[in-house]
């Protein structure tokens, strides 16, 4: 019977068999020492010269050979103990040693500080997973699943798996399309989310549904977003007309993941509810990081009479002037301010005006354009102290919020204000149902078209369509959106009109969502739900900056699986069976 390395200290005086990989081999003349590694840890093996057969085998061993070893567990001498590992007080004096498999020289570094590049690690992910960090990450992910499943079962949710081969639906990203062999010219789509299926489960009488769902979106990868496949804790509840019922039910689970699972401090036991518009005005973002202050300060009223063109022009055209106070901002060098100016420009700003307060003086390229009363009002409103710098945004309100929101985050990173041991949670509520798409030059859905507009059918008659609010909500964790949800539109009449506002007729809605519309005609209960992004949430809880570090087999930054060489070319015969051909342009 195999004994795990971690159990060896409890077996002193006993003969045991351990199996695993060779972490290292050291030849000390008359003795050979082998560090054997299994998934529980490392244990030292000792081969003496009088064990001729074992000694001969030990001389052949190289890193990552797979071996089986049997011997007596003995306590190490006091001066030879290693207090840094759980098995450091014992060693196994071998009677028998055998090689289960050999290993070629490794193409990547598994141990030590010189970690191989991400591309190499992903190409040889089956080796990279042997690293302690990756083994620990896989265990943490499994533990997280267990916590979530336990909580959901306690709250009387039923786990239901929904189809992977589904229909195309407008979730805001590109679908992965799967051609049908049996229905030539038609396509399945991998689900961007189980949205329609979970709503149909509510119609089907399931009171509370959940699943750890695989979702698929053809979006460009980022450090916080996987390419292609990601996982959600997806849930829905019937007979719910107020999103607060969902939010209140899920708060304890997320707080438990923060404190008990991740061992981190939660910023506030009461998770705040912040309306979308308030979040944009205060933080310049609908996913604000609340671990630090540095809120946006509106100076439009104080500077309404300013003759300084940078401020005057946007204010006279209905825009805004806002600022953020950066404590210790006077320490920023000219080159650092230039870097932040480039960031502001990348978000749509023409430049970056600022005032620095240092040694009782006001230092700024723009100070000469402002009156004494304006300078005093700025300092009073922002609360700037000696050593601070105030940075300004002046443009349309949307651009100002976007620019200063990005700068707020960048300044917090620069001044190390994001405590990695603290988790700040918030629910962002009351999203706009419709938003104007500047690129397409038309009105479009602001979020999820399946949500209920606040006020129901009557609200859709409002003249200002952008003032219509959706009963939707997102949970934010340290500046990342980790959850999106809403009260669902279960009324066919309202659903037709929601799309009708954008010019889509009933036929379009029935063609795209026929199953759901038809189901809603037969007594659909009011329902609401949400979905938590498991990968992104785990990334933040364990303190990783790259989401690919918390997944066993991720694609690289270009959406390629280097290990399996996918996507790949397929045979002509396979294309023929699908009635397809590759056309190059």
N, C-alpha and C positions, 0 to 999 in steps of 0.2 A: 504494500500500500504506500502510496506517495504521501510524504509529509511536506507541508509547505514551509518555506524558509522561516517565516515569522514564528512558527511553532517550535523551532529547534531549541530555544533556551529552556523550554519546559520538559525536554527529553534527555537531560543530562544522565549519562550512564546507559541509555538505551540505544539499540541499533535502529536506524531509520534509513529510509530511501528518499532522496530528494531528486527532483528533475527540473531542468531549466536550461538557461543559456549561460555560456561562459562570459562573464563581465570582464574578467582579466585573469592572466596567469603569470605567476612570479616564480622563477626558479632560483632558489637560495642554496644552490650547491647540493646538499644532501636531501633537501626537502623541496617539494613543489607545492605552492599555495595557489588555490583556484577560488575566485569569487564567483559563486553560482547565483544567478538571478532568476527568480520567478516573479509572478505578479504580486507577491506579498512582500518582497524585499530581497536582500542579499545575505548569503551565509558563506562563511569561509570553509573550504575543504582543504585537508592536508593529506598529501601522498608521501609515504616514507619509502626509502630505497628498498627495504625488505619486501615490499609489495611489488615484485618485479613486473608482473603483468600490468597492474594499475599504473606503475611508474612509467612504463613504456607508452601506454596510451596517453598519459598526462603530457608527455613530451610532444605529442602530436597536436595538442589542443591549441586553438586560436580563438580570437574574439568571436562570439556569437555562435560557436559550435553548440549543438543541442546535446546534452548529456544526461545520463542517469548515474547517480552515485549512492552507494550504500556504505554505512560505517557507523562508528560509535560517536555519540555526542559527548564532548569533553569540555570542561571549563578551561578557558585560557588562563595563562599565568597573569598575575596582576599587572605587570608592566607591558603586557601585550594586548590588553583589552582595548576595544574601540568604543568609547561612550557615545559616539555620534550616530550609531545605528542600533536598532533593537536587538540584533543578534550579535552585537560586538563583544559579548562576554563569553561566547562559545565558539567551538570549531568542530568539524566532523572529521575524525580520523578514518580514512577510507579503507574498506576491505575490498570493495569492488567498484570498478569504473567502466562505463561503456559509452560509446559514441552513438547517439540516436540519429544524428544528421550533421553534416559538415556545412560550413559557410565559406563562401568566397570572400575576399577582402571587400569591406563595405564601401559603397559609393557615397555614403553620407556619414557625418559624425553623429553618434548617438549620445555620447556622454561628454561631460566637461562643458566649458564655456563657449567653445568655438562651434556654435550651431551652424549648420549648413544653410544655404539660401532657401527661401520659401519655394522657389521653383523646383529645386532638387528634392526638398522634403516632400513636396506633393507628388513628384515623379516616383519616389520610393516611399510612399505613405505607409505601406505595409511594414517597413522598417522603422519609420518615424514614430509609429504608434507604440513601439517598444520603450520609448523614453518615459521616464517616471511622470513627467508633466502630462503627457498625453494619456497615459494609463489613468492618472488621477482625474483628468478631464472627463474621460468616458464614464468613470464611476460617479462623478458629480452629476453628469447629465442623467444617469439612471436614477440617482437619488432624487433629483428634482422631479423626474417623472413620477416617482413613487409618492412624493409629497403631494403633487397635484392630483393624482388619481385618488389618493386617500381622502383628500378634502372634498373632491367632487362627489365621491360615493357617499360620504357622510352627509352631504347636502342633497342627497337623493336624486342626483343626476344619473342618467342612463348612458353608458358609452355605446355609441352607434357609429360604425364605419360607413362612409358615403363613397360613391363611385369615383374612381380615378379617371376612367374614360367618360367624359362628360361633354356638355355642349359649350360653345363659345359664349362668353358673357362679358359685358363691359365693366370690368373691375378697375379700369384705369391703367392697365399695363398690357403689353402684348401677350397673346396666348401662345402656348406651344400646341401646334396643330398635329393631329395624328390621322393620316389618310386611312379610309376604310377600304378593305379588300372586298368585302361583301356588298358594299354600297358605293360603287365606283363614282368618283367625283365628289364624294361627301367626306366630311372630316369630323372627327372627335376633337375635343380640346382637353388638355390636362387642366384641372380646376385651379383657378387663381385663388379660390377659397370655396368652402362648401356652402356658400351663401344660400343658394336656392334650395338645395337639398335639406338644409337644417330648418328652413322655413316650412318646407313641405312636411317635415317630421312633426312640426307643431300642429299643422292642419291634420296630420294623422293621429293626433291624440297623445303624442309623447309629451309629458309635462315638462321635463327638463332633460336636455340632451347635451352631451359633450363628446369630444374625441381629441386625441393628439394627432392632428390632421396634417398630412403632407399637402403642401400647396406649391403651385408652379407659376412663375411669372418670368417672362423674357425681358428682364430689366438689366441695365448695365450694373455690374457689381460695384460695391463700395466697401470701405473698411467695416461698415456696420450692416451690410446687406449682401447676402449670398446670391450667387448667380443661379437661376433656375429653380432649385428646390429648397424650400424652407419649411419649418414646422410651426404650427400654432396650437395653443390650447383653445379650441373652438367650443363655444357654448351658446345655448339658446334656452329661453324660459317662456312658457306659455302663460296667458292671462296676466301679462305685465304691460301696463300702460305708461309707466314712469321709469325712465332710465335710472333713477336713483336707487330703485330696488335692485338692479343688477350691480351697480357700483358698490352699494353697501354690502352686498353679499360677497363680492370678490375682494374687498379691502383686506379682510383677515388673512386670506391665502397669500397675497402679495407681501404683506407685512411679515408673515411667518417665513416666507422665503428669504426676506432681507435679514431678519434677526437670527432665526434658528438654523436655516439652511446655510446662508452665506456668512453668518457671524458678524454682520455689520450693524452700524448704528443707523437708525431711521431718524431723519431730520425732524419729522413731526408725526406724532401718533395719529393726529387728525389729518387725514389726507385732504388738502384743500380742493375745492371746486372753483375753477376760474373760467369765466366766460371767454370765448375765443377773442372777441374784440378787446377785452381787458388785457388778455395775455399779449396781444400784438402791441397795444399801447404801452404797457409797462415793460415788456421784455423784448419786443421786436420779433417774437417767435411764437408759434403755436405749440412748441415743445421746449419750453424754457427750463434751463438748469437752475434750480432754486437753492443750490448749495451756497450761493453767494448773492449779494445784493446788486449794486450797480444798475439800478432800474433807469429806464429812459425818463427824462424830465422834460415836459412840454414848456417851452419858452415862447410860444407863439404870441401869447397875450403881452408878455413883458417886452417883446421886441416888435410889437405891431407897428410902431411909429419909426422904426429904425430906417435910416437912409443908406445903410450898408447894403449894396446891391445883392450880395450873396444871400442875405436874409430877406430883404425887401421884395425881391422878385417872386420867390415862391409864395410868400405870404399874401401878396396882392392877387395872386392867381389861385388862391384857395388851398395852398399847400401848408406846410408846417415847419417850424424850427424846433428841434429837440436836442437834448444833450445827454451825455453820461459823464459822471464824475469818476475819475480813476484815481483812487488813493495811491499815493507814492508815484504818480505819473510823471513827476518832475525828474525821476531817475531815468526816464527813457532817453536814449541817445537820438541824435538826428537821423541816423540810419534806421533805427528801430521805428521811429515815427514814419519814415518813408515807407517802411514795410507795411505798416498799418494803413497808410494812405493808399497803397496799391490794393490792399484788401477791400477798402471802401470803394475804390473805383471799380473793382471786379463785380461789386454788387449794384452798380448803377450810379454811384456818386460822382460828381465832377471833381471833387477833391476832399480834403479833410481839414477843416478849420479847427483851431484849438487855442486855449488859453492856459498858461502854466502859472501857478502861484508859488513863488519861491523867494524866501528871505523877505517876506513882506511886500514884494513887488509883483506886479502883473507883467508877465512876459508873453508876448504874442504878436505874430505878424498882422493880426486883425484888430488889435487893441486901438490903434489910431483911428479906426473907422467907427468906433463906438463911443457914445457919450459916457460921461461919468455915471450918470444915473442908470444907463443900460448895463455898464460893467458892474455896478453895485447890485442891480437886480439879478444878474446872472449868478454872482457869488452867493447872494442871499438865497435864491431859489434852489441852487444846486448844493448848498452847504459846503462849498469848497474850502479847504483849509490849506495852510502853508505846506508845500510839498506835493499838492494835488495838481492834476491836469484835467480840464474839462474839454471834451471833444464834441463837436457839433455836427448835426445833420440838417440840411435845408433843401427840401424838394417837395414833391407830392408826399402826402402822409404815408402812403404805402412804401415808397422808396426809402424815406427816412427811417421808418420802422425796420425795414429789411437791412439797411446798411448798419444802423446802430445795433440791431440785434446780433448781426454777425460780429461786429467789433466787440460787443459785450462778451461774447464767448471767447474771442481771441485774446482779449485783455486778461480774462480770468485764467486762461491757459498760461499766458506769459508770466503772470504774477503768482501762479500756483495756488489759485483759490479753490480748486476742485479737489476737495478732500476725498481720496479714494476709499476711505473707510466709512464714508457717510453716503446714505442713499436718500435722495429727496424725491418724493412722489407727488403727483398732482393729477387731477382729472381736468381736462379742458373740455368745456361743454358749450352748447349753443353755437354750433358752426353755421356759417351761411349755407343755405341750401343750394343756391346758384352763385356762380362767380363768372365774371367776364374774362374770357380767354383772349389775351392780347395777341397771341400768335395767330389764332384762327379768326379773330375779330368777331366773336359771337359769344352769346351766353352759353354756359355749359354747367353741368353738375359740379358743385364745389367739393363733393365728397362721395357719398354712396347713394345712388338713385333709389335704393330700396328702403331708405329711412322715411319715417313719417315727418312731414313738415309740421312744425309747431302751429297749432290752430287748425289743422286738418284742411279740408277742401276749401274753406272760406279764405284761408291765408293765401292761397294761390292766386286769388283775384287781385292781390295788392298791385298797385301801379309800379312800385319799385320792387322788382323781382329780387334784387340783391339784398333786400331787407328781410326776406323770408328766412326764418331760422329752421334748421333741421334738428330733430331730437336725437342728436349724435354726440358722442363723447369719446375722447382719447385719453388713455393714461400715459403719463410721461414719467420717465425715470432718468434723473441726471442728464436731462437734455435729449434723451432718446424717446421716440414714440414706441411704446411697448405693447399698446393695445388700442384697438379701434372697435367701436360698437355703436349701437343705436336702437331706438324703438322702431320696429319695422312697420312699413306701410302694408297693412293686411287688407285694405279696402280697394277692390278693383277700380271703382270710380275715381278714387284719389290717385291711384297709380297711373291710370290713363291720362289724367290731367297733369300729373308731374312731368310726364314726357311730352304732353301736348304743349306745355309752356315753351319747350324748345323746338316745337315744330314737327314732332313725331306724331303720326296718326295712330289710331287704334290697331291697325293692321301690323304696323311695325312692332308695337309692344307685344301683340299676340304671336308674331313670328319668332321673336327673340325669347319671350318669357311665357309661352303658351301654357306650359304645364303648371306654372305657378299661378298665373291669372285664372286658369280654369279651376284650380284647387280652391282659390280664394272665394269662388262663387258658391262653395258648399259649406259655409259656416267656419271660416278661419278665425281662431281666437286671436285677440291682441297678443303680441309677443315681442320680446326684446332679447338682445344678447350682445356678445362681443367676442373678440379673438385676441389672445395674447401671443406676441411673437416670442417663441421659446428661445431661439438662437440668440437674438439680440438681448433678451433679458438675462440669459445665462452669461453672455459676454460681460455685461456690466456687473453682475453679481459676483463674478470671480475675478474681476479686475483686468480683463483682457481688452486690448485696443483693436483687435482684428477678429471679426466673427469667424474667420476660417479656422481659428485656433480652438473653437469649441465644437467642431464637427469632425466626425471620423473621416469622411471622404469628400472634401469639398472640391469644387472646381477652382481654377486659378483666376486671377484678375481679368483674364480674357474669356472666361467661360469655358475653358478647356480642362478636361480630366486628363492630366499628363500621365497618370498611372495606367489608365485603361485605354488611352488614345481615342477619346471620344470628344466631340462628334467625329464620325469617320465616314468614309465613302462606302456605299452599299452596292451590291451586285446589280447588274442590269436585270437579272431575272426577278429580283425582289421588286424593282421598280415596275416591271411589266405586270406583276401580280396586283399591283396597286393602281394600274392604269395611269402611271406617271412617267415623266421623262425629265431629265435635267436639261434646262435651256440656259446656255451661257450667253451673256450680252457683252 
